[in-house]
Amino acid sequence: MTKANHTTRRTIRAALKKIRLGLAAQAAVIGLLAVVGLVVATGAAAARFGGSWSEFGAPTPNSVPATLAPAVPTCALEDPVAVPAVSLGRALYILFDGSNSYRLHTQWALDTMTGVLEATIMPDDRLSISWIGRDSADPANTFCCDLPVPQVALPVLPQVPALPVLEALIPANPELSSVAETQRKQHNALITARNSRKQEDYQCAMARRNDEALLLLDTWHSEQTAAVDEFWRAVEPSFTPGRRDSVTNIREAIYRASTVLQEDKKRSPRYLIILSDMVETEKSNFANVSPDLSGVTVLVTLTCTRAADCESLKSHWTGLFEQWSAKNVIYIQDAYPEEQLIDLLRKELK
């Protein structure tokens, strides 16, 4: 390459460099003018709204155009998990016939009620179980239970998150210029995005709170189930045949049961459950005493050999139970009454 050619190329490069610098300066001026124009337009829009841009809320790093779109929900809206309602348990007074006339059915009756109670026993239920015999009103004939079924205290659940305070949108104004309307829409888009984020944060906070609450309630439920199981394991061995009596003093046993049940009126429902042939051989000193069975449902598992005898016994005892103000009287004559008793005891819990 000659010296002349080299000089020419250097001159051309220098000229191109000047052109590039000139174009860059021109672009900078144009950009500055655009910014000034935007500020002027913004001021005009703010003036039309009766205030300045600061009154709308200055843009923040979280409100730049890249975040104008509302947040995509990641947590579903949930109602707060609440503490379940806990009421008092039931009162159940169970009478087993311990007389000689019922001896062939005693173990069957004990096994039946064992299955029934195991399936239906509830926290805070109060069980009283006695034998029907000669001295049926004697508290010594009661072999269960001194205390109600344990009830575990409910847990304290986490605090419910506060509802978000959402920003109000700027209302439409037909007097606004097109530039001011554009600014209003942009500002409302920012508000909508912020509100969406606030709502999303609230929903996620509620979801986390509910997860903690459900975990506490699951633990409580497990502890409650364990307490009921422990109670039943302690009680179940007592369901064994007691001493035999030559007489069946049913009325005296019912009087004793009514006394206990009426002392516990706060519990509901209240049951008197009788497993017997209902053949009374002795009335003792309670022949003229009227038990108070108001508010008590009477369930009788009646065992008899002849249908005519059953109807006669049912008629006799129904008249007495009505006289004693029983709420309901239900007779069960099934050879396998366990399922029916379970259904009846569960029915009033619904």
N, C-alpha and C positions, 0 to 999 in steps of 0.2 A: 504494500500500500504506500502511495506517495505521500509526501508531507502535505501537499495541497488537499488531497482527499481527507486526510485525517483532520485537518482544520475545519473542513466543511461539515463533517459529521459532528464534531464537537459543538459547532455553532447551532446545528439543528437540535441537538439534545438540550442545549441551554434555552432555546426558544420554546421547546415543548414544556420544559419545566416551568417557564413563566406562565404559559397558558394554563397549566394545571393549578398553579397557585391562584391565578385569577379566578378560575372556576370555583375553587374552594371558598375563596373570600365571598364570591357572589352568593354561594349556597348559604353561607353563614348569615349574610345580611337578610336573605329571604326568610331563613328560619327565625331570626330575631323579629322580623316584621310579623310573622305568623303568630308568634307568642304574644306580641303587643296587641295584635288584633283579637286574640282569644281573651286577653285580660279585659280589653275594652268591651267586648261582647258580653263577657260575664258580668262586668259592672253594670252594663245596661240592663241585663236580665234581673240582676239583684235589685236595681232601682225600681224596675217594674213591679217586683214583689214587695217593695216597700222596705227593703233592708239590704244588708250586705251578704256576700257569699258565706261569711263566717256564721251567719245565722242559720244556714242550711246544714252546717257541719262540714268542716274542711275535710278534704280527702285524706285518708290515712293509708298506711301500708296495706291494711286489710280491705280497703275499699277502692282500690285501683280497678280499671276496667277489666283486668283479668279475673276479678272475683265478683263481677256484677251478677253472674248467674246464681240463683238460690242454691243453697247447699243441698246436695243429693241426700235424702234421709238414709241414715244407716241404722237408726234405732226406731222401732215402731212405737207409736203412741200407746202407752199403757196406763190403766188405772192403778192407783197405789194398792199394793197388797195389804189387806187389813187383818187385824187380830180376829180370829174366829170367835163367834159368840159362844160362851160357855154357861150352861144353866145347871141348876141343881139336878142331881141324879134322881132315880126312881126309888120308891119304897116297895120292897117285896117281902111279904110275910108268907112263908111256905110251911104247910102242915102235912106231915107224913103220918099215916095211920100205923101205930105201933101195936095194935091189938092182935090177939091170936087169930081172929077171923080174917085178917088181912096178911097173915104171915107168908102166904105163897106169892104175894105180890110186892112185898116190901123191897126186896133187892131190885126188882124191876122198876119200881117207883123211884128209888134212889138213883139208879143208872139213867133213867129218863131225865130227871131234873139236872143231873150232872152234865149231860149233853146240852140241855137247854140253856143252863146258866153259862157254860163255857162259850156258847155261841152268842149270847146276848148281853153278858155282863158289861156294864158301862162305868166310866169314872164317876165316883161320888154316889153310886148306887148303895142303898142301905139294905142289907139282907138280914132277915131274922128267920130262923128255921127251928121248928119245934116238933115234938112228937105228940100225937093224939093218944091218950091213955086214960088211966084212972084219974090222975091229978093233972089234968091238961093245963090248968091255969098256973101251975107252979113254974116260976122262972127257971128252975133247974132243968126243965125239959127242953129249954132252948139251947141248941148246941152251935149256933152261929148267929151273928157275928158281933163282936164288941164295937168295931169301928167300920165306917163306910169304906168303900173301895177308894184307894188313894187317888187324888186328883193333883197332877203336877201343875204348878203355877205357869201361866202363859208368859212367853218371853216379851221383853220390851223391844219393839221393832225400830229400825232406824228412822230418823226424821224424814218426812216427805219433802222433796226439793220445792223451793218456792217457784211459783209461776213466773215466766219471764216477763219483763216490762218491755213491750214492743213500741217502736217509734211510729208516729202517725205519718202518713204520706201527705205530700203537698197537694191540695185539691186542684183540679183543672180550673183555668181562668180564661174565658173566651177573649179577653182583652189583651192577652199576652201576644207578643210578636212571635214569629216562627223561631227565632233564635232563643228567646226566653222559654218557649214551650219545650224546645229541645233540651235546654238546661234543666227544666223541671223534671222531664222524663228521666234524664241521666241521674239526677239527685234521687228521685224515687226508686230508681233501680238500685242505687247504693243502699237506701233504707231497706228495700225488700231483701237484699242480700244479707244485711246485718240482722234483720228480723228472722230470716230463715236460719241463720247460724245460731241465734239465741234459742230458737225453738228446738233445733237439733241438739244443742247442748243440754237443754232441759230434758228432752226425751231420753237421751243417753244417761243422764244423771238418774232419772226415774228407773230406767232399766237396771242400772247398777244397784240402786237401792232395793228394788224388788228382788233381785237375785240374793242379796244379803238377807232380806226378810224371809224368803222361802227357805233358805238354808237354816235359819233359826227355827222356823216352824216345823221343818222336817225333823230337826233334832228334838224339839219338844214332843212331837208326835211319837217318836221312837222311845223317848223316856216315859211317856204316858202309857204306851203299850207294854213296856217292860214292867211298869208299876202294877198294871192290872194283872199281867201274867204272874207276877210274884205273889200278889194277893190270892189269886186262884190256886196256885200251887200249895199255899199254906192252908187253904180252906178245904180243898177237895178230899183229903184223907178223912175228914170228919163225916163224910157221907157213907156211913156204915150202919148196919142195923143195930138199934139199941135194945134195951130190955123189952121183953114181951109183957103186955098187960092183958088181963082177962076181960077187961071192959073197954068200951069205946065212948069216951065222954067228949063228943064233938062240939056241943054247944059251949062247954067250958073253954075249949081250945080256941073257938072263934071269939069268945069274949076277950081272952088274953090278947089275941091278934088285933082285935079292934082297938084295944087300949093303946097298944104300941103304935099302930098306924095313925091314930088320931093325935098322938103326941108329935107326929112328924108331918103335919099338914103342909109344910112349905115344899115338900117334895111332890113331884107330879111326873107321871101318873103313879097311883098307888094300887098295889095288887094284893089280893089274898088268894093264894094258890093252894088248893086242897087235893091231895092224892089219897083216896080212901074209897071204901065200899059204901060210905055214908050211912051205915047201919049203926044207929046209936043204941047202946045197951044200958047207959046210965047217964042221968042228967044232973045228979049231985044237987048242990045248992044253987045252981044257976038256971034252974028250970023257968023261973019267972024273971030272969034278968035279960034285958034287951041290949045286945051289943050295938054300937054305933058304927055302921059301915058307910056312912055318907061320904061320897067322893071316892069310894073304893070299888074297883072292878074285881069280881069274884070269878076265878077260873077253877072249875071242878073237874078233875080227871076221875070219872066215875067208873068203878069196876063192879059189874054185877053179871050174874049168869043168865037171867031171864029178862026178856024185853019188857014184860009186864012189871017186873020188880023195878027196873030202871025208871020207867015212866012214873010209877008211884012215888019213888024216892025223889025224882026231879020235881014233881008237883009239890011234895011236902016241903022240900028245902027252898024251892023258889018262893013259896009263900012266906017263909021265914026271912029269907034274904031281902025281899021287898019290904017286909015289915021293919027290917033293920036298916032300911034306906040305902041299900047297895046301889051303886051307880049302874052297874051291868052285872048280869049273871050268865056265864057261858059254860055249858057242859061239853066235855070231850069224852067220847066213848070209843075212840079208835084204839085198836090193839097196839098201834105205834103212834102215840100222840106227840112225839117229840117235835116233828116238823110243824104241826099245827100250833103247838105252844110257842115255838120260835116265831112263827108268823104273827101271832097275836101280840107277843111282847114287843116285836119290832114295829108293829103297825102304828102305835101311838107315838113312836119316835119320829115319824116322818112329818 
